[in-house]
Amino acid sequence: MKPACERCDTPLAPHAHGAFICSFEDTFCADCADELDEVCPKCRGELVDRPARRK
């Protein structure tokens, strides 16, 4: 899992909610995903909630 948003560098803990990924695992925070209309700027795929890991 990527530890930060690829657009704004906001830290994204593996066990926390609020991270979004595409099928290539490009990772964005919730604010950036909203600004991007939930579309990955790299692959143009859908951004979906990243599953959280257990602590």
TORPA-4810 file (N, C-alpha, C, O; in nm, 3 decimals):
<nodes>
NODE_1_0.084_-0.119_0.000_0.000_0.000_0.000_0.088_0.124_0.000_0.190_0.132_0.069_M
NODE_2_0.046_0.219_-0.078_0.121_0.344_-0.083_0.085_0.428_0.039_-0.032_0.437_0.077_K
NODE_3_0.185_0.490_0.102_0.163_0.558_0.229_0.112_0.702_0.219_0.084_0.764_0.321_P
NODE_4_0.098_0.755_0.096_0.057_0.894_0.082_-0.017_0.915_-0.050_-0.002_0.838_-0.145_A
NODE_5_-0.097_1.020_-0.054_-0.167_1.059_-0.176_-0.065_1.095_-0.283_0.030_1.168_-0.256_C
NODE_6_-0.084_1.045_-0.403_0.009_1.071_-0.511_-0.007_1.211_-0.570_0.076_1.255_-0.650_E
NODE_7_-0.111_1.281_-0.531_-0.136_1.416_-0.584_-0.093_1.525_-0.487_-0.029_1.622_-0.527_R
NODE_8_-0.127_1.509_-0.358_-0.099_1.616_-0.261_-0.006_1.572_-0.148_0.030_1.653_-0.062_C
NODE_9_0.032_1.445_-0.146_0.125_1.389_-0.048_0.068_1.380_0.094_0.145_1.371_0.190_D
NODE_10_-0.064_1.384_0.110_-0.126_1.364_0.240_-0.097_1.222_0.288_-0.117_1.127_0.212_T
NODE_11_-0.051_1.203_0.412_-0.026_1.068_0.462_-0.155_0.986_0.469_-0.260_1.037_0.508_P
NODE_12_-0.146_0.858_0.430_-0.261_0.768_0.430_-0.220_0.639_0.501_-0.154_0.553_0.443_L
NODE_13_-0.261_0.627_0.627_-0.225_0.510_0.707_-0.294_0.385_0.651_-0.409_0.394_0.606_A
NODE_14_-0.227_0.270_0.653_-0.286_0.147_0.599_-0.414_0.103_0.669_-0.498_0.037_0.608_P
NODE_15_-0.430_0.139_0.796_-0.548_0.096_0.871_-0.659_0.201_0.872_-0.764_0.178_0.932_H
NODE_16_-0.638_0.314_0.806_-0.736_0.422_0.808_-0.821_0.422_0.681_-0.777_0.377_0.575_A
NODE_17_-0.942_0.472_0.693_-1.029_0.490_0.577_-0.998_0.626_0.514_-0.930_0.708_0.576_H
NODE_18_-1.046_0.649_0.394_-1.027_0.779_0.331_-0.926_0.777_0.218_-0.888_0.883_0.167_G
NODE_19_-0.880_0.659_0.178_-0.790_0.647_0.065_-0.865_0.583_-0.051_-0.952_0.498_-0.030_A
NODE_20_-0.832_0.624_-0.171_-0.896_0.573_-0.291_-0.789_0.521_-0.386_-0.682_0.580_-0.397_F
NODE_21_-0.820_0.409_-0.455_-0.725_0.350_-0.549_-0.795_0.315_-0.680_-0.917_0.300_-0.686_I
NODE_22_-0.714_0.304_-0.787_-0.763_0.252_-0.914_-0.717_0.107_-0.925_-0.657_0.054_-0.831_C
NODE_23_-0.743_0.043_-1.036_-0.705_-0.097_-1.053_-0.553_-0.117_-1.059_-0.504_-0.228_-1.039_S
NODE_24_-0.478_-0.010_-1.087_-0.331_-0.016_-1.086_-0.273_0.025_-0.952_-0.151_0.035_-0.937_F
NODE_25_-0.361_0.048_-0.853_-0.325_0.087_-0.717_-0.263_0.226_-0.706_-0.191_0.254_-0.611_E
NODE_26_-0.291_0.313_-0.804_-0.258_0.454_-0.787_-0.345_0.501_-0.672_-0.463_0.465_-0.665_D
NODE_27_-0.289_0.581_-0.581_-0.354_0.609_-0.454_-0.375_0.759_-0.434_-0.285_0.839_-0.459_T
NODE_28_-0.495_0.795_-0.389_-0.532_0.935_-0.368_-0.613_0.950_-0.240_-0.684_0.858_-0.200_F
NODE_29_-0.601_1.065_-0.176_-0.682_1.094_-0.057_-0.825_1.124_-0.102_-0.851_1.143_-0.221_C
NODE_30_-0.917_1.129_-0.007_-1.058_1.153_-0.038_-1.079_1.289_-0.103_-1.159_1.300_-0.196_A
NODE_31_-1.010_1.392_-0.055_-1.026_1.526_-0.114_-0.983_1.528_-0.260_-1.053_1.584_-0.345_D
NODE_32_-0.868_1.467_-0.290_-0.821_1.465_-0.428_-0.911_1.378_-0.515_-0.939_1.413_-0.629_C
NODE_33_-0.958_1.265_-0.463_-1.049_1.179_-0.539_-1.176_1.255_-0.575_-1.226_1.243_-0.687_A
NODE_34_-1.227_1.335_-0.481_-1.345_1.417_-0.509_-1.316_1.519_-0.619_-1.395_1.536_-0.711_D
NODE_35_-1.201_1.586_-0.609_-1.164_1.686_-0.709_-1.145_1.623_-0.847_-1.166_1.688_-0.949_E
NODE_36_-1.104_1.496_-0.850_-1.082_1.425_-0.976_-1.208_1.354_-1.025_-1.203_1.280_-1.123_L
NODE_37_-1.321_1.376_-0.958_-1.448_1.310_-0.990_-1.436_1.158_-0.989_-1.497_1.089_-1.070_D
NODE_38_-1.354_1.107_-0.895_-1.331_0.963_-0.877_-1.280_0.894_-1.004_-1.313_0.778_-1.030_E
NODE_39_-1.199_0.967_-1.085_-1.137_0.911_-1.204_-0.986_0.929_-1.191_-0.939_1.041_-1.169_V
NODE_40_-0.911_0.821_-1.205_-0.765_0.826_-1.193_-0.707_0.908_-1.309_-0.738_0.880_-1.425_C
NODE_41_-0.624_1.008_-1.279_-0.567_1.090_-1.386_-0.460_1.016_-1.467_-0.424_1.060_-1.576_P
NODE_42_-0.411_0.905_-1.416_-0.306_0.830_-1.486_-0.364_0.730_-1.585_-0.324_0.728_-1.702_K
NODE_43_-0.459_0.647_-1.539_-0.512_0.541_-1.625_-0.655_0.566_-1.671_-0.707_0.493_-1.755_C
NODE_44_-0.719_0.669_-1.615_-0.857_0.705_-1.643_-0.957_0.602_-1.587_-1.075_0.603_-1.623_R
NODE_45_-0.909_0.515_-1.499_-0.995_0.416_-1.435_-1.068_0.476_-1.316_-1.038_0.586_-1.271_G
NODE_46_-1.165_0.402_-1.266_-1.246_0.444_-1.152_-1.163_0.439_-1.024_-1.087_0.345_-1.002_E
NODE_47_-1.178_0.540_-0.940_-1.118_0.541_-0.806_-1.222_0.490_-0.708_-1.334_0.540_-0.703_L
NODE_48_-1.183_0.389_-0.630_-1.273_0.327_-0.533_-1.207_0.327_-0.396_-1.085_0.343_-0.384_V
NODE_49_-1.288_0.308_-0.292_-1.234_0.302_-0.156_-1.128_0.194_-0.144_-1.150_0.080_-0.185_D
NODE_50_-1.013_0.230_-0.089_-0.908_0.132_-0.065_-0.944_0.055_0.061_-0.980_0.115_0.162_R
NODE_51_-0.936_-0.079_0.057_-0.965_-0.155_0.179_-0.863_-0.124_0.288_-0.745_-0.107_0.260_P
NODE_52_-0.909_-0.116_0.410_-0.820_-0.087_0.522_-0.759_-0.217_0.575_-0.827_-0.320_0.579_A
NODE_53_-0.633_-0.212_0.615_-0.570_-0.327_0.678_-0.598_-0.321_0.827_-0.615_-0.214_0.884_R
NODE_54_-0.603_-0.436_0.887_-0.620_-0.441_1.032_-0.489_-0.402_1.097_-0.381_-0.423_1.042_R
NODE_55_-0.500_-0.345_1.214_-0.380_-0.303_1.288_-0.300_-0.422_1.332_-0.196_-0.406_1.395_K
</nodes>
